[in-house]
Structures are given as C-alpha cells and as structure tokens.
C-alpha cells in the first residue's frame, strides 16, 4: 500500500500540484491546463509499477542476507548495510532507475579481510550481468557466499506486515478480535514466507480485480512472489 501527498498551489489548476511520497524519487509530473488530480494518481500508479523490480530486489536482499537494521525500512531507501562477518559490512546503493545494474558498494571495517574483499570486488566488477539473479551476482563478484541471517534474526525481519509495514494492527473497536493483533497469515511459498495481517492482505486482495471469493475465503496472488494465496476473511467487513 502506497500513499501520495498532493498539495495544491493557489493557482491550481493553472499551476501543477506538488507531490510527495515514500518512493526513492518522484516522477516527473506531466501537467497541462486540462489536467486533473485523477491524472496525477494515474501517473503515480505508473511510477509505482516501474519501481516494482527495484523493491523486489531490496525485498530479496532483506529476506536472504544479514541486513543491519532491516526492520520496517522506508520504501524510499535505496541502500542496504549488510553484515559480512568479522565485524565488517558492505553498504550497497541500488539504482532505482536501473536496479539490475552494478550497485555502488562501500566496505566498512578494518583489517585484511575488508581490504581483500574490496580488491576482489574491483577486480570482478566487469563480471556483473544484468540477466543474472541479484544475489548470484553478489556471490560471483565477492567470490564468497554472504552469511544469511540466523533463524532468530529472520523471524524478527518477518514480524512486520508486508502490506502496512507494522508489527501490530491499531487498537480499534472496528477490528473486533483483530484489534492490536500481530501478523497471522504467512505466504506458503517457502522462498517468500512473507508475513501479513489477514485484515491487510484481505483488503489488498479485494482491490485486485482478478481476486476470487468463495464463501469467506479470498483467492488471489501474493503481492511479493505472485504465488497463489487463500485468505480467510471476516464477512462482517464485506
């Protein structure tokens, strides 16, 4: 779920509105005297679609590597600090416009371990291939398998809902028994295993035209891996 803030100039609609959102960069708003706010929304949706691959790569990194401070990262962030062991880290800067390109990589730490990895990265940088999976490229360039998060760390990374990015739902009487509850639905795809509040993913599935409903179950696709999901819903909300 993404939110966009629109501020109208006093000369609107002659002057374009200003737009802000939790994205790595704001799109170049196309505006004319005949434009309306619905055109801004449409351009924002198209911009989000272009960013899906960028976010997918970041989610894959968060899920598969030992990312420092990965809890609830802002969707505008394009950097990840990764623990590579021996009290050393790499900071990857992913290009949101071209997410499969070679990222900028900064090495943090002291000693021969970091110096060696820095030299290996520089020597192998030409081996980066856009058609390869991102993590495979990292392994190839660094000539080592980066450490994965421990089970405890992995669980901590997945307690936030993949839709609202919060650990718990708000305390709200309208949510009934779900008020203040944590994530209670997990994607069954073992390579994804993204956690959600059933309320959140239910609302998200309702917004997708291809979602089917049978009694109190919604059938659709995971917003992260696109594998089939079946989510029980509270019919009282329908």
C-alpha atoms as one frame of an Amber mdcrd trajectory, in Angstrom:
protein
   0.000   0.000   0.000   1.426   3.357  -1.022   0.359   6.857  -0.090   0.878
  10.055  -2.035   0.528  13.562  -0.633  -0.720  16.227  -3.025  -0.506  19.936
  -2.273  -2.437  22.359  -4.445  -0.987  25.686  -5.453  -3.200  28.748  -5.092
  -3.190  28.983  -8.888  -4.413  25.383  -9.368  -5.307  24.090 -11.936  -3.191
  26.500 -13.973  -0.211  25.559 -11.821   0.588  21.884 -11.190   0.240  20.429
  -7.704   3.297  19.350  -5.732   3.631  15.655  -4.996   5.458  13.748  -2.261
   5.518  10.029  -1.477   7.613   7.337   0.189   9.460   6.407  -3.008  13.153
   6.681  -3.971  12.430   9.514  -6.383   9.367  11.448  -7.503   8.157  11.089
 -11.059   8.269  13.994 -13.500   4.674  15.178 -13.355   3.155  15.833 -16.762
   0.674  18.686 -16.376  -1.420  20.944 -18.575  -4.304  23.340 -18.057  -6.664
  20.447 -18.815  -5.075  18.066 -16.311  -6.880  16.987 -13.162  -5.970  15.161
  -9.953  -7.004  11.818 -11.431  -4.166  12.274 -13.935  -1.720  12.705 -11.052
  -2.983   9.491  -9.464  -2.602   7.616 -12.745   0.960   8.856 -13.204   1.743
   7.840  -9.623   0.424   4.326 -10.282   2.575   4.057 -13.399   5.569   5.237
 -11.382   4.937   2.569  -8.735   4.766  -0.072 -11.443   8.198   0.967 -12.715
   9.609   0.631  -9.187   8.360  -2.910  -8.583  11.582  -4.578  -9.751  13.640
  -2.223  -7.569  11.570  -3.086  -4.490  11.593  -6.782  -5.362  15.406  -6.785
  -5.347  15.526  -4.994  -1.990  12.995  -7.425  -0.516  15.110 -10.339  -1.758
  18.185  -8.838  -0.086  16.272  -8.248   3.168  14.982 -11.804   3.139  18.192
 -13.594   2.171  21.126 -11.653   3.625  22.177 -10.420   7.049  20.867  -6.871
   6.709  21.565  -4.446   9.544  18.560  -2.510  10.888  16.214  -4.071   8.336
  13.075  -3.610  10.430  10.428  -1.661   8.558  12.747   0.065   6.060  11.344
   3.069   4.249  10.289   2.333   0.681  12.300   5.380  -0.349  15.570   3.817
   0.817  17.910   2.543  -1.883  20.743   1.402   0.402  21.266  -1.734   2.442
  24.008  -2.294   5.023  24.921  -5.976   5.062  26.894  -7.812   7.727  29.547
  -9.949   6.019  31.100 -11.288   9.226  34.269 -10.480  11.152  32.739  -7.140
  12.243  32.755  -5.995   8.623  29.942  -4.643   6.469  29.163  -3.643   2.916
  26.771  -0.850   2.004  25.005  -1.413  -1.305  23.405   1.507  -3.150  20.911
   0.224  -5.716  19.965   2.418  -8.662  16.169   2.751  -8.557  16.095   3.680
 -12.251  18.199   0.687 -13.251  18.034  -1.753 -10.324  19.783  -4.632 -12.091
  22.874  -2.577 -12.841  26.082  -2.880 -10.822  25.411  -1.225  -7.443  27.753
   1.138  -5.701  29.464  -0.787  -2.922  31.179   0.695   0.114  33.166  -1.506
   2.501  33.178  -0.818   6.236  35.578  -2.387   8.697  39.275  -2.742   9.249
  41.923  -5.290   8.543  42.950  -7.500   5.679  39.506  -9.117   5.322  37.859
  -5.898   4.117  40.874  -4.925   2.008  40.788  -8.306   0.314  37.056  -8.119
  -0.459  37.413  -4.564  -1.773  40.139  -5.677  -4.177  38.108  -8.703  -5.269
  35.053  -6.501  -5.948  37.086  -4.091  -8.066  38.720  -6.930  -9.972  35.434
  -8.716 -10.698  33.145  -5.731 -11.293  33.058  -6.414 -15.037  31.535  -9.825
 -14.352  28.263  -8.250 -13.214  25.478  -9.458 -15.526  22.031  -7.868 -15.550
  20.392 -11.117 -16.626  21.648 -12.983 -13.540  19.797 -13.080 -10.208  20.972
 -10.249  -7.975  22.292 -12.434  -5.154  24.115 -14.659  -7.623  25.892 -11.576
  -8.966  26.968 -10.557  -5.461  28.339 -14.029  -4.757  30.213 -14.039  -8.063
  31.814 -10.633  -7.550  32.823 -11.225  -3.938  33.865 -14.843  -4.569  32.202
 -15.848  -1.322  28.786 -16.804  -0.019  27.460 -13.955   2.091  26.150 -15.032
   5.515  22.415 -15.457   5.868  20.534 -14.161   8.914  20.148 -16.549  11.830
  16.719 -18.058  12.446  16.070 -15.546  15.209  17.044 -12.630  13.010  14.968
 -13.956  10.121  11.912 -14.245  12.323  12.421 -10.685  13.521  12.573  -9.478
   9.940   9.265 -11.095   9.125   7.060  -9.966  12.001   6.110  -6.787  10.160
   3.134  -6.995   7.845   4.093  -6.877   4.176   1.179  -4.528   3.455   1.092
  -1.958   6.272   4.722  -2.467   7.467   3.617  -2.519  11.120   4.035  -5.344
  13.613   0.571  -4.956  15.112  -2.761  -3.655  13.930  -4.014  -0.491  15.632
  -6.239  -0.815  18.664  -9.615  -0.152  17.084 -13.066  -1.422  18.076 -13.974
  -1.821  14.400 -11.324  -4.527  14.091 -13.011  -6.620  16.767 -10.884  -9.581
  17.853  -8.142  -8.485  15.444  -7.626  -5.196  17.303  -3.962  -4.817  18.267
  -3.079  -8.271  16.917   0.129  -9.230  15.130   0.660 -10.876  11.765  -1.454
 -14.012  11.394  -1.004 -15.040   7.768   2.187 -16.172   6.025   2.708 -16.851
   2.332   3.094 -20.609   1.903   5.778 -20.228  -0.757   8.910 -21.285   1.164
  11.118 -18.907  -0.814   8.868 -15.992   0.151   7.239 -16.658   3.552   6.161
 -13.020   3.790   4.019 -12.274   6.828   0.785 -10.280   6.759  -2.146  -9.287
   8.884  -5.056 -11.220   7.373  -7.047  -7.971   7.552  -4.436  -6.130   5.474
  -3.911  -8.765   2.810  -7.670  -9.303   2.670  -8.214  -5.612   1.939  -5.400
  -5.701  -0.613  -6.864  -8.740  -2.383 -10.268  -7.053  -2.562  -8.653  -4.204
  -4.503  -7.389  -6.608  -7.199  -9.881  -7.358  -9.973  -8.590 -10.910 -10.516
  -9.275 -11.962  -6.909 -11.964 -14.631  -6.498 -14.088 -15.247  -3.412 -15.705
 -18.457  -2.240 -17.722 -18.094   0.954 -15.326 -16.449   3.444 -12.095 -17.168
   1.550 -10.356 -14.858  -0.920  -8.227 -16.475  -3.624  -5.534 -14.397  -5.291
  -1.783 -13.962  -5.509   0.866 -12.912  -3.019   1.867  -9.263  -3.622   5.545
 -10.228  -3.221   6.071 -13.533  -5.034   2.798 -13.770  -7.046   2.199 -17.344
  -5.872  -1.438 -18.315  -5.092  -2.796 -17.393  -1.661  -6.072 -18.210   0.082
  -7.046 -15.887   2.921  -9.974 -16.295   5.296 -11.809 -13.042   5.849 -14.350
 -11.619   8.237 -17.603 -11.424   6.306 -18.743  -8.627   8.573 -16.310  -6.351
   6.742 -17.807  -7.063   3.321
